[in-house]
């Protein structure tokens, strides 16, 4: 299960949730700019919180129908070859009788969140090694 975020759509939705902006009379251009920057920062924080809550809730929901689950590496946008930035990548081992339930849960999540720029892709089946952590060791950032 991959979570993909179209950040522009999600940020626009997050700003709209803050409600209309009231512009007091006599405000300088600099003050208006700073207020706009503060509003954008607040919308970004709200979006990040919403994203963490939404993805965390979905993972718990999907984990309830799975026999095993493993977090996978988040791929960069160019490697993922998907529309949107990957924000989650999980492998779930699901018994055959629970597959329809898993698909229905993903479909409900997409119905609920795709208008906000977040959608989930389901693929598989995947080989058993998909349920083990990666053995890659990331090099420290200061090494060249």
N, C-alpha and C positions, 0 to 999 in steps of 0.2 A: 504494500500500500504506500503510494507516494502522495504527499501533500504538495500541491503546487499553488503558488500565490502570484497573482498578477498585482504587483505592488501598487501601480498607479490607480487601478480600480479600487483596491482595498483602502488606500489612503484617501481617495475621494469619498468613499462611503464613511470612513472614520471622521472626516471633517464635517460631513453632513450630519452625523450623529450629534455633533457638538451644538447644532442649532444655528440659526442665522446670527450673523455678527452685527451688533449695533455700533454705529459710527457716531460718537458724540461730535457736536458742532465745534469748530475751531481747533481741531486736532492737527498738529503739524504733520507733514509727510513723514518725518523721521519717527515720530511717535506711532503713526499708523503702521509703518513698516515693522517696528519692533513688536507691536501688538500682533501683526500678522505672523511674524516669525514665532512668537510664543504660542499662537494658536496652532500652527503647523507642528511644533514640537509636542504640544499636548495631544494632538490627533495621532502622531506617530507613537507616543507612549501608550495611548489607549489601544491603538491597533496591535502593538506588540503584546500587551496584556491579553487582549481578546484572542489573538492567535495562539498564545501559549495555553490559555484556558480551553479553547475549542479543540486544538490538537490533542492536548492531554486527556480531555474527556472522551474523544473518539478512540484513542488508544486504549483507555480503560474499558470502553464498551466492546471493542473488538477483541480485547484480551479475554473477555468473559466467554467467548465462543471458541477460542483457540486452545490447542493443547500446549503450544509453545509460541514464544514470540522473541524476536531479536531485532534490536535497532541496527539499521544499516547505515553506511556512510552517506552523508548528504553530498550529492554531486553538484559541481558548479554548473551554471546555466548552459554553457557551451557543450559540456559532456552529457548532460541529461537529455538534450534534444527534445525539450518539451516547451509548451507555452507557459511561461511563468517560472519563478524561482522555486526550486525544491526546498520545502521547509520541514518535511519529515520523510523518512524512508524506513519502513518497517517490514519485516518478514513475519508472517503469521502461519503457523502450522495448524490447519483447520481440518477436523475430521470430515469425511464425506457428507454425513447427514447435516452438518452445520454450514455447508458452503452457501446454500440459498439464503440463510440468515445473514451471513457475512455480506453477501452481495446486496441484500436489502438494506442493511445498515449503512453501507457506503452510499447507496442510492439516496437514502434519506438525508445523509450528511451533505451530499452534493445539492439536493433540492433546497436545503436550508442555507447553505453558505456560498454557492457558486455566484449568486448575484453580488456578493461582497468581495469577489475576486479570489476566493479560495475554493479549490476543488480537489478531489481525491481520485487517484487512478488505481485501479486494481488490476494486477496481472498475475500470471502464474499458470500452472504450478511451477515451482522452482525446486532445484535439487536440494538435498538435505544440508549441504554445506552453507546454504543461505541462512541457516539458523544458528550459526556460530559467529562470534565476533571476528573481525578482521585481524590478521596477524601483522598488518603493516605497522611500522613504527614511524611516526612523524618526526622529521628532523627539527631540532630547535630552530626558531625563527631567525636567530642571529648568525647561523652558520651559512656560509656561501659555498 
